Amino acid sequence: MAFIEIKGVSYVYPIREGVSLKAVKNLSLSIEAGEFVALTGMNGSGKSTLAKLLNGLFKPSEGEIMIDGVSTADEDHIFDIRRKVGMVFQNPDNQTVATLIEDDVAFGPENLGLPREEIVQRVNFALEAVGMSEYRTREAAKLSGGQKQRVAIAGVLAMRPDVLILDEATSMLDPAGREEVLDVVRQLNSQGITVINITHNMEEAALAKRVIVMRKGRLAIDGTPSQVFSSSLLQACGLTLPPAAALAKELKESGVDIGAVTTEESFAEGICKLLK
């Protein structure tokens, strides 16, 4: 069994009496432990709703979600599910609960009632993992956007999750801050943490090993970045190719084929091979 199993899941938002909105519609897919998945789609495609379903913040209106063999509808195990599936949201300021960075990262483990020695170990581990150890005694409010988001990730890591979900976690950051966060995420994935990056930025999606595209609450495309970027359905889903992939496509249509391109690095590699 995959670590995450989504089986025929739908979710309905009640708007007012007699009126509702089905945000996720009969969705079925699985995600293996250790995968790096980009979940993308236009606004309103259902991707953020799916994130909250995976974390147990929402319960499916229909179907079932299993996390490591346990249903998210099982109230007796909901805390375990939320510990296993950590979430980092769009605005890092909304995730800060303490003035000093080390206190903020310690908040989760403290609420678990862990011994002081264990809390210190977890804080040290989490800050080291995101490259923020030297900032531990600083005030979170004085950090850059990228640094704040790295601290938010550290707060989740201190809970020792198996899955890290980033819900548009880089959308409010400048390019430097975005790169900081994505570097940390790639490192964590290389260490075995399952990553689900929810984004409408196709350059970010290209960094994942697998891209899942949603459209109007349904699964539209699922494959590697190169498979998704070559799909005729991509434009119908309101998405565009990353610049490097778009340029490679134009070159191919002009008779210059540099191979499958998803990122700037693969574009450069393709050009180098062609020149050789």
Secondary structure as GFF3:
##gff-version 3
##sequence-region A 1 276
A	DSSP	beta_strand	4	16	.	.	.	ID=ss1
A	DSSP	beta_strand	19	31	.	.	.	ID=ss2
A	DSSP	beta_strand	36	40	.	.	.	ID=ss3
A	DSSP	alpha_helix	47	54	.	.	.	ID=ss4
A	DSSP	beta_strand	62	67	.	.	.	ID=ss5
A	DSSP	beta_strand	70	71	.	.	.	ID=ss6
A	DSSP	three_ten_helix	75	77	.	.	.	ID=ss7
A	DSSP	alpha_helix	78	84	.	.	.	ID=ss8
A	DSSP	beta_strand	85	88	.	.	.	ID=ss9
A	DSSP	three_ten_helix	92	95	.	.	.	ID=ss10
A	DSSP	alpha_helix	101	111	.	.	.	ID=ss11
A	DSSP	alpha_helix	116	129	.	.	.	ID=ss12
A	DSSP	three_ten_helix	133	135	.	.	.	ID=ss13
A	DSSP	three_ten_helix	140	142	.	.	.	ID=ss14
A	DSSP	alpha_helix	145	157	.	.	.	ID=ss15
A	DSSP	beta_strand	163	167	.	.	.	ID=ss16
A	DSSP	alpha_helix	175	190	.	.	.	ID=ss17
A	DSSP	beta_strand	194	198	.	.	.	ID=ss18
A	DSSP	alpha_helix	202	205	.	.	.	ID=ss19
A	DSSP	beta_strand	210	215	.	.	.	ID=ss20
A	DSSP	beta_strand	218	223	.	.	.	ID=ss21
A	DSSP	alpha_helix	225	229	.	.	.	ID=ss22
A	DSSP	three_ten_helix	235	237	.	.	.	ID=ss23
A	DSSP	alpha_helix	243	253	.	.	.	ID=ss24
A	DSSP	alpha_helix	264	275	.	.	.	ID=ss25
###
